[in-house]
Amino acid sequence: MQDEGPCVPFALPQIRSGGVLEVGCRYKEAQEAGAAPRARHASAMLNAQERAHIAQVWDLIAGHEAPFGAELLLRLFTVYPSTKIYFKHLGACPDEVHLLSHGQRMLEAVGVAVQHMDNLRAALSPLADLHAHVLRVDPANFPLLIQCFQVVLASHLQDEFTVEMQAAWDKFLTGVAIVLTEKYR
């Protein structure tokens, strides 16, 4: 049975609308180079300006975690339908309530990472255990999620999401992905 395209059961609230920014992912580059990337403390991983960019963007997202997260999931399922396998509990065509609920949980985890940039490993350890040992998520999916999240940010924040902010978020989210995959080793 062929996929009939994206299942869009509702209209997500628009915080801001706009274009799309093409993004890269250092995590994928590190994997392709055969490196086993290690997450460092954000104080070593990110400079002061990058930390400020991350905090500034998070301040714009805060309070809108559910719609941003729902749009992230919807974009992930549309662009990478194979990722739906890890979200069977949402059903073949997830409804607004399920997307908003799970999207909020995902973005709340990002918020925890933002609050604990100095010790991502400790802050995300329970989430890393969950994804590695219980959910058994293929680590190759984290770069896909990073890409979709950055597209959502760019489409809503438009000119406010500068190239420097995108680079800081790419570096930060790559660090988060590395921490989440450390338990697989």
ChimeraX commands (.cxc) that place a marker at each C-alpha (Angstrom):
marker #1 position 0.00,0.00,0.00 radius 0.5
marker #1 position 1.48,3.31,-1.08 radius 0.5
marker #1 position 1.62,6.38,1.12 radius 0.5
marker #1 position -0.97,8.87,-0.11 radius 0.5
marker #1 position 1.01,11.87,1.08 radius 0.5
marker #1 position 0.99,13.73,4.35 radius 0.5
marker #1 position -1.85,13.24,6.73 radius 0.5
marker #1 position -2.77,16.73,7.90 radius 0.5
marker #1 position -5.70,16.31,10.29 radius 0.5
marker #1 position -5.84,19.96,11.39 radius 0.5
marker #1 position -4.33,23.36,10.87 radius 0.5
marker #1 position -1.50,24.13,13.25 radius 0.5
marker #1 position -1.65,27.59,14.75 radius 0.5
marker #1 position 0.69,29.98,13.00 radius 0.5
marker #1 position 3.00,31.88,15.29 radius 0.5
marker #1 position 4.78,33.41,12.29 radius 0.5
marker #1 position 4.94,32.22,8.73 radius 0.5
marker #1 position 7.61,32.47,6.11 radius 0.5
marker #1 position 10.28,30.79,4.06 radius 0.5
marker #1 position 12.44,27.80,4.65 radius 0.5
marker #1 position 16.13,27.76,5.51 radius 0.5
marker #1 position 18.30,24.92,4.31 radius 0.5
marker #1 position 20.26,23.46,7.18 radius 0.5
marker #1 position 23.31,21.28,7.68 radius 0.5
marker #1 position 24.10,18.90,10.47 radius 0.5
marker #1 position 27.50,18.46,12.03 radius 0.5
marker #1 position 26.36,15.20,13.63 radius 0.5
marker #1 position 25.98,13.54,10.24 radius 0.5
marker #1 position 29.35,14.87,9.11 radius 0.5
marker #1 position 31.01,13.43,12.22 radius 0.5
marker #1 position 29.35,10.06,11.65 radius 0.5
marker #1 position 30.38,9.96,7.98 radius 0.5
marker #1 position 33.97,10.76,8.96 radius 0.5
marker #1 position 33.90,7.71,11.21 radius 0.5
marker #1 position 34.32,9.79,14.32 radius 0.5
marker #1 position 32.66,8.88,17.55 radius 0.5
marker #1 position 31.62,12.39,18.54 radius 0.5
marker #1 position 31.61,13.22,22.22 radius 0.5
marker #1 position 29.45,15.88,23.77 radius 0.5
marker #1 position 31.36,18.38,25.82 radius 0.5
marker #1 position 29.97,20.80,28.30 radius 0.5
marker #1 position 28.27,23.66,26.49 radius 0.5
marker #1 position 30.76,26.06,28.02 radius 0.5
marker #1 position 33.41,24.30,25.90 radius 0.5
marker #1 position 31.14,23.46,22.98 radius 0.5
marker #1 position 29.52,26.89,22.61 radius 0.5
marker #1 position 31.03,30.32,22.91 radius 0.5
marker #1 position 29.26,33.12,24.80 radius 0.5
marker #1 position 27.64,34.55,21.65 radius 0.5
marker #1 position 26.30,31.14,20.60 radius 0.5
marker #1 position 24.88,30.57,24.07 radius 0.5
marker #1 position 23.20,33.98,23.86 radius 0.5
marker #1 position 21.70,33.08,20.46 radius 0.5
marker #1 position 20.30,29.83,21.82 radius 0.5
marker #1 position 18.78,31.59,24.82 radius 0.5
marker #1 position 17.34,34.35,22.62 radius 0.5
marker #1 position 15.63,31.88,20.28 radius 0.5
marker #1 position 14.39,29.80,23.20 radius 0.5
marker #1 position 12.82,32.91,24.72 radius 0.5
marker #1 position 10.81,33.30,21.50 radius 0.5
marker #1 position 9.69,29.65,21.60 radius 0.5
marker #1 position 8.91,29.47,25.32 radius 0.5
marker #1 position 5.18,29.23,25.85 radius 0.5
marker #1 position 4.66,27.82,22.35 radius 0.5
marker #1 position 6.25,24.40,22.87 radius 0.5
marker #1 position 3.13,22.44,21.92 radius 0.5
marker #1 position 2.45,24.04,18.51 radius 0.5
marker #1 position 6.16,24.17,17.60 radius 0.5
marker #1 position 6.55,20.52,18.63 radius 0.5
marker #1 position 3.41,19.44,16.77 radius 0.5
marker #1 position 4.61,21.16,13.62 radius 0.5
marker #1 position 8.02,19.56,14.07 radius 0.5
marker #1 position 6.44,16.10,14.27 radius 0.5
marker #1 position 4.14,16.75,11.31 radius 0.5
marker #1 position 7.09,17.96,9.22 radius 0.5
marker #1 position 9.20,14.97,10.31 radius 0.5
marker #1 position 6.43,12.51,9.34 radius 0.5
marker #1 position 5.84,14.27,6.01 radius 0.5
marker #1 position 9.45,14.60,4.90 radius 0.5
marker #1 position 10.70,11.34,6.46 radius 0.5
marker #1 position 7.69,8.96,6.63 radius 0.5
marker #1 position 9.92,6.11,7.86 radius 0.5
marker #1 position 10.20,7.90,11.22 radius 0.5
marker #1 position 6.52,7.17,11.95 radius 0.5
marker #1 position 7.60,3.69,13.08 radius 0.5
marker #1 position 8.81,5.17,16.38 radius 0.5
marker #1 position 5.49,6.91,17.01 radius 0.5
marker #1 position 3.01,4.06,16.56 radius 0.5
marker #1 position 1.18,5.27,19.67 radius 0.5
marker #1 position 0.13,8.36,17.69 radius 0.5
marker #1 position -1.65,6.28,15.06 radius 0.5
marker #1 position -1.51,6.38,11.26 radius 0.5
marker #1 position -3.07,9.83,11.15 radius 0.5
marker #1 position -2.40,11.48,14.52 radius 0.5
marker #1 position -4.97,13.96,15.70 radius 0.5
marker #1 position -4.29,17.45,16.98 radius 0.5
marker #1 position -4.38,16.46,20.64 radius 0.5
marker #1 position -1.78,13.70,20.21 radius 0.5
marker #1 position 0.56,15.84,18.11 radius 0.5
marker #1 position 0.32,18.79,20.48 radius 0.5
marker #1 position 0.85,16.58,23.52 radius 0.5
marker #1 position 3.86,14.68,22.19 radius 0.5
marker #1 position 5.27,17.78,20.52 radius 0.5
marker #1 position 5.13,19.61,23.83 radius 0.5
marker #1 position 7.01,16.78,25.58 radius 0.5
marker #1 position 9.70,16.87,22.90 radius 0.5
marker #1 position 10.18,20.62,23.11 radius 0.5
marker #1 position 10.12,20.56,26.90 radius 0.5
marker #1 position 13.11,18.20,26.68 radius 0.5
marker #1 position 14.84,20.75,24.44 radius 0.5
marker #1 position 14.02,23.37,27.08 radius 0.5
marker #1 position 15.69,21.22,29.72 radius 0.5
marker #1 position 18.77,21.01,27.50 radius 0.5
marker #1 position 18.77,24.80,27.05 radius 0.5
marker #1 position 18.55,25.28,30.82 radius 0.5
marker #1 position 21.38,22.79,31.42 radius 0.5
marker #1 position 23.78,23.65,28.60 radius 0.5
marker #1 position 26.66,23.29,31.04 radius 0.5
marker #1 position 25.87,19.65,31.72 radius 0.5
marker #1 position 23.86,18.13,28.91 radius 0.5
marker #1 position 25.02,14.61,29.75 radius 0.5
marker #1 position 23.54,14.66,33.27 radius 0.5
marker #1 position 20.40,16.54,32.28 radius 0.5
marker #1 position 19.57,14.23,29.37 radius 0.5
marker #1 position 20.76,10.91,30.81 radius 0.5
marker #1 position 17.23,9.59,31.55 radius 0.5
marker #1 position 16.10,10.57,28.05 radius 0.5
marker #1 position 19.17,8.90,26.53 radius 0.5
marker #1 position 18.40,5.68,28.45 radius 0.5
marker #1 position 14.79,5.78,27.26 radius 0.5
marker #1 position 15.70,6.23,23.59 radius 0.5
marker #1 position 18.53,3.67,23.60 radius 0.5
marker #1 position 17.17,0.90,25.81 radius 0.5
marker #1 position 13.38,1.17,25.77 radius 0.5
marker #1 position 12.34,2.89,22.52 radius 0.5
marker #1 position 15.41,1.65,20.61 radius 0.5
marker #1 position 15.35,4.61,18.25 radius 0.5
marker #1 position 17.82,4.40,15.38 radius 0.5
marker #1 position 20.38,7.17,16.07 radius 0.5
marker #1 position 20.32,8.09,12.36 radius 0.5
marker #1 position 16.93,9.72,13.03 radius 0.5
marker #1 position 18.29,12.44,15.32 radius 0.5
marker #1 position 19.88,14.43,12.45 radius 0.5
marker #1 position 16.53,14.27,10.64 radius 0.5
marker #1 position 14.79,15.68,13.69 radius 0.5
marker #1 position 17.43,18.42,14.00 radius 0.5
marker #1 position 16.92,19.41,10.38 radius 0.5
marker #1 position 13.14,19.55,10.71 radius 0.5
marker #1 position 13.35,21.54,13.94 radius 0.5
marker #1 position 15.61,24.14,12.33 radius 0.5
marker #1 position 13.23,24.45,9.37 radius 0.5
marker #1 position 10.33,25.03,11.78 radius 0.5
marker #1 position 12.36,27.68,13.62 radius 0.5
marker #1 position 13.32,29.40,10.36 radius 0.5
marker #1 position 9.79,29.34,8.98 radius 0.5
marker #1 position 8.32,30.96,12.08 radius 0.5
marker #1 position 11.07,33.28,13.19 radius 0.5
marker #1 position 12.09,34.34,9.67 radius 0.5
marker #1 position 14.50,37.30,9.79 radius 0.5
marker #1 position 14.87,36.96,13.56 radius 0.5
marker #1 position 16.50,33.55,13.00 radius 0.5
marker #1 position 19.82,34.77,11.67 radius 0.5
marker #1 position 22.54,32.66,10.10 radius 0.5
marker #1 position 24.50,32.94,13.34 radius 0.5
marker #1 position 21.51,31.72,15.35 radius 0.5
marker #1 position 21.00,28.82,12.98 radius 0.5
marker #1 position 24.66,27.86,13.30 radius 0.5
marker #1 position 24.48,28.06,17.11 radius 0.5
marker #1 position 21.32,25.92,17.18 radius 0.5
marker #1 position 22.86,23.41,14.80 radius 0.5
marker #1 position 25.89,23.07,17.07 radius 0.5
marker #1 position 23.74,22.89,20.20 radius 0.5
marker #1 position 21.25,20.34,18.83 radius 0.5
marker #1 position 24.14,18.26,17.51 radius 0.5
marker #1 position 25.51,18.17,21.06 radius 0.5
marker #1 position 22.08,17.09,22.31 radius 0.5
marker #1 position 21.93,14.32,19.67 radius 0.5
marker #1 position 25.39,13.11,20.61 radius 0.5
marker #1 position 24.40,12.90,24.27 radius 0.5
marker #1 position 21.22,11.03,23.37 radius 0.5
marker #1 position 23.19,8.45,21.37 radius 0.5
marker #1 position 25.98,7.86,23.89 radius 0.5
marker #1 position 23.97,5.13,25.63 radius 0.5
marker #1 position 23.93,3.10,22.41 radius 0.5
marker #1 position 27.63,2.38,22.72 radius 0.5
marker link #1:1,2 radius 0.2
marker link #1:2,3 radius 0.2
marker link #1:3,4 radius 0.2
marker link #1:4,5 radius 0.2
marker link #1:5,6 radius 0.2
marker link #1:6,7 radius 0.2
marker link #1:7,8 radius 0.2
marker link #1:8,9 radius 0.2
marker link #1:9,10 radius 0.2
marker link #1:10,11 radius 0.2
marker link #1:11,12 radius 0.2
marker link #1:12,13 radius 0.2
marker link #1:13,14 radius 0.2
marker link #1:14,15 radius 0.2
marker link #1:15,16 radius 0.2
marker link #1:16,17 radius 0.2
marker link #1:17,18 radius 0.2
marker link #1:18,19 radius 0.2
marker link #1:19,20 radius 0.2
marker link #1:20,21 radius 0.2
marker link #1:21,22 radius 0.2
marker link #1:22,23 radius 0.2
marker link #1:23,24 radius 0.2
marker link #1:24,25 radius 0.2
marker link #1:25,26 radius 0.2
marker link #1:26,27 radius 0.2
marker link #1:27,28 radius 0.2
marker link #1:28,29 radius 0.2
marker link #1:29,30 radius 0.2
marker link #1:30,31 radius 0.2
marker link #1:31,32 radius 0.2
marker link #1:32,33 radius 0.2
marker link #1:33,34 radius 0.2
marker link #1:34,35 radius 0.2
marker link #1:35,36 radius 0.2
marker link #1:36,37 radius 0.2
marker link #1:37,38 radius 0.2
marker link #1:38,39 radius 0.2
marker link #1:39,40 radius 0.2
marker link #1:40,41 radius 0.2
marker link #1:41,42 radius 0.2
marker link #1:42,43 radius 0.2
marker link #1:43,44 radius 0.2
marker link #1:44,45 radius 0.2
marker link #1:45,46 radius 0.2
marker link #1:46,47 radius 0.2
marker link #1:47,48 radius 0.2
marker link #1:48,49 radius 0.2
marker link #1:49,50 radius 0.2
marker link #1:50,51 radius 0.2
marker link #1:51,52 radius 0.2
marker link #1:52,53 radius 0.2
marker link #1:53,54 radius 0.2
marker link #1:54,55 radius 0.2
marker link #1:55,56 radius 0.2
marker link #1:56,57 radius 0.2
marker link #1:57,58 radius 0.2
marker link #1:58,59 radius 0.2
marker link #1:59,60 radius 0.2
marker link #1:60,61 radius 0.2
marker link #1:61,62 radius 0.2
marker link #1:62,63 radius 0.2
marker link #1:63,64 radius 0.2
marker link #1:64,65 radius 0.2
marker link #1:65,66 radius 0.2
marker link #1:66,67 radius 0.2
marker link #1:67,68 radius 0.2
marker link #1:68,69 radius 0.2
marker link #1:69,70 radius 0.2
marker link #1:70,71 radius 0.2
marker link #1:71,72 radius 0.2
marker link #1:72,73 radius 0.2
marker link #1:73,74 radius 0.2
marker link #1:74,75 radius 0.2
marker link #1:75,76 radius 0.2
marker link #1:76,77 radius 0.2
marker link #1:77,78 radius 0.2
marker link #1:78,79 radius 0.2
marker link #1:79,80 radius 0.2
marker link #1:80,81 radius 0.2
marker link #1:81,82 radius 0.2
marker link #1:82,83 radius 0.2
marker link #1:83,84 radius 0.2
marker link #1:84,85 radius 0.2
marker link #1:85,86 radius 0.2
marker link #1:86,87 radius 0.2
marker link #1:87,88 radius 0.2
marker link #1:88,89 radius 0.2
marker link #1:89,90 radius 0.2
marker link #1:90,91 radius 0.2
marker link #1:91,92 radius 0.2
marker link #1:92,93 radius 0.2
marker link #1:93,94 radius 0.2
marker link #1:94,95 radius 0.2
marker link #1:95,96 radius 0.2
marker link #1:96,97 radius 0.2
marker link #1:97,98 radius 0.2
marker link #1:98,99 radius 0.2
marker link #1:99,100 radius 0.2
marker link #1:100,101 radius 0.2
marker link #1:101,102 radius 0.2
marker link #1:102,103 radius 0.2
marker link #1:103,104 radius 0.2
marker link #1:104,105 radius 0.2
marker link #1:105,106 radius 0.2
marker link #1:106,107 radius 0.2
marker link #1:107,108 radius 0.2
marker link #1:108,109 radius 0.2
marker link #1:109,110 radius 0.2
marker link #1:110,111 radius 0.2
marker link #1:111,112 radius 0.2
marker link #1:112,113 radius 0.2
marker link #1:113,114 radius 0.2
marker link #1:114,115 radius 0.2
marker link #1:115,116 radius 0.2
marker link #1:116,117 radius 0.2
marker link #1:117,118 radius 0.2
marker link #1:118,119 radius 0.2
marker link #1:119,120 radius 0.2
marker link #1:120,121 radius 0.2
marker link #1:121,122 radius 0.2
marker link #1:122,123 radius 0.2
marker link #1:123,124 radius 0.2
marker link #1:124,125 radius 0.2
marker link #1:125,126 radius 0.2
marker link #1:126,127 radius 0.2
marker link #1:127,128 radius 0.2
marker link #1:128,129 radius 0.2
marker link #1:129,130 radius 0.2
marker link #1:130,131 radius 0.2
marker link #1:131,132 radius 0.2
marker link #1:132,133 radius 0.2
marker link #1:133,134 radius 0.2
marker link #1:134,135 radius 0.2
marker link #1:135,136 radius 0.2
marker link #1:136,137 radius 0.2
marker link #1:137,138 radius 0.2
marker link #1:138,139 radius 0.2
marker link #1:139,140 radius 0.2
marker link #1:140,141 radius 0.2
marker link #1:141,142 radius 0.2
marker link #1:142,143 radius 0.2
marker link #1:143,144 radius 0.2
marker link #1:144,145 radius 0.2
marker link #1:145,146 radius 0.2
marker link #1:146,147 radius 0.2
marker link #1:147,148 radius 0.2
marker link #1:148,149 radius 0.2
marker link #1:149,150 radius 0.2
marker link #1:150,151 radius 0.2
marker link #1:151,152 radius 0.2
marker link #1:152,153 radius 0.2
marker link #1:153,154 radius 0.2
marker link #1:154,155 radius 0.2
marker link #1:155,156 radius 0.2
marker link #1:156,157 radius 0.2
marker link #1:157,158 radius 0.2
marker link #1:158,159 radius 0.2
marker link #1:159,160 radius 0.2
marker link #1:160,161 radius 0.2
marker link #1:161,162 radius 0.2
marker link #1:162,163 radius 0.2
marker link #1:163,164 radius 0.2
marker link #1:164,165 radius 0.2
marker link #1:165,166 radius 0.2
marker link #1:166,167 radius 0.2
marker link #1:167,168 radius 0.2
marker link #1:168,169 radius 0.2
marker link #1:169,170 radius 0.2
marker link #1:170,171 radius 0.2
marker link #1:171,172 radius 0.2
marker link #1:172,173 radius 0.2
marker link #1:173,174 radius 0.2
marker link #1:174,175 radius 0.2
marker link #1:175,176 radius 0.2
marker link #1:176,177 radius 0.2
marker link #1:177,178 radius 0.2
marker link #1:178,179 radius 0.2
marker link #1:179,180 radius 0.2
marker link #1:180,181 radius 0.2
marker link #1:181,182 radius 0.2
marker link #1:182,183 radius 0.2
marker link #1:183,184 radius 0.2
marker link #1:184,185 radius 0.2
view
